Amino acid sequence: MIKDKKSEKRFTTLENALRVLDLFSLDEPELGISEIADKLGIANSTVHRLVTTLMSEGFITKDIHTKLYRLGTPILALGNIVTRQSKLHMVSQSVLKALVDQSNETAHIGVLRGFEMIYLNKIECFHPVRLLSYLGKRNPIHCTSTGKVLLAYQSPNFIEEFLQKKLERYTSKTITDPTALLACLNQIKKLGYSVSVEELHVGVASISAPVRNPKGEVIAAVTIAGPTQRMNGRAFPKHIELVTQSANAISHVLNSV
């Protein structure tokens, strides 16, 4: 990858250090210098200096066998503090548990982060399936019910900017046409919920509804997800009602505290 020297000047050293930390996830728990440089579009030498500084403070460690870097334990402590203090996480806990009991499916609450969505909370059902989701997991927003709900209620400028991006195809049912996605978003705003059937993973369906803050702004989405054997047209009406009620319940509590 050719490094654009001008692009490096767009970020301060602190900003680049934070961008390095933000790259790590359960999907990619270990990264090398070249991988980090390619992902961020900065030089290897810059990454090496950043990583060295982060290692000196314990925020990154190096595996002596793989020679790759991973997050250090201070990040875990900070993550636990954020989770425990997050009002949305605390408020949603009991509501999501009730939703799981009523729907017998796995429940999530997700928020928008840039052009991705991230799971803030997750409660497994009694007969879980491998949904490839976890707390902190990032997913695309054009092919998940959570992401589409969050995107639908963003500003026209945000939506227009997103639609200019290439919409990656994950399955044969992924919406990759900007015009079709925009029509889908408009429909979501009319209905007040979103349904996704095998748009990200084959055999998995999900339903989401928006959570609003006291200003009426959509700040999160409540979602249930499960296998298409259970999550199908016959079950959708009941599940849509449960998810919508749960999202409204969280919104109500947020507006009351």
Number of C-alpha atoms within 10 A of each C-alpha: 10 8 14 11 11 8 11 16 10 10 11 10 14 10 10 18 18 13 15 20 17 10 16 16 15 12 9 9 12 19 19 16 17 16 15 22 19 15 12 17 17 22 19 17 12 15 23 16 13 17 21 14 14 19 17 10 11 14 17 20 20 18 10 8 6 10 13 15 20 20 22 16 13 12 14 12 10 10 13 11 11 12 15 11 11 12 12 23 17 13 16 24 17 13 18 26 17 16 26 21 15 14 18 19 25 24 27 27 27 29 23 23 12 10 16 16 25 23 22 21 22 23 21 19 20 11 9 14 14 8 14 8 15 16 16 16 17 20 20 18 24 32 26 26 28 34 25 26 31 29 24 27 18 15 10 11 9 14 16 13 11 17 17 9 10 10 18 13 14 16 13 12 15 20 19 17 12 17 11 10 19 18 11 18 22 13 14 22 14 9 10 15 26 27 23 22 23 20 22 23 19 14 14 21 25 27 27 34 32 30 27 19 16 13 7 10 12 21 17 28 32 32 34 31 29 24 20 16 10 15 21 16 10 9 13 16 10 12 25 21 12 21 26 21 16 24 25 17 16 25 23 15 14 17 13 8 8
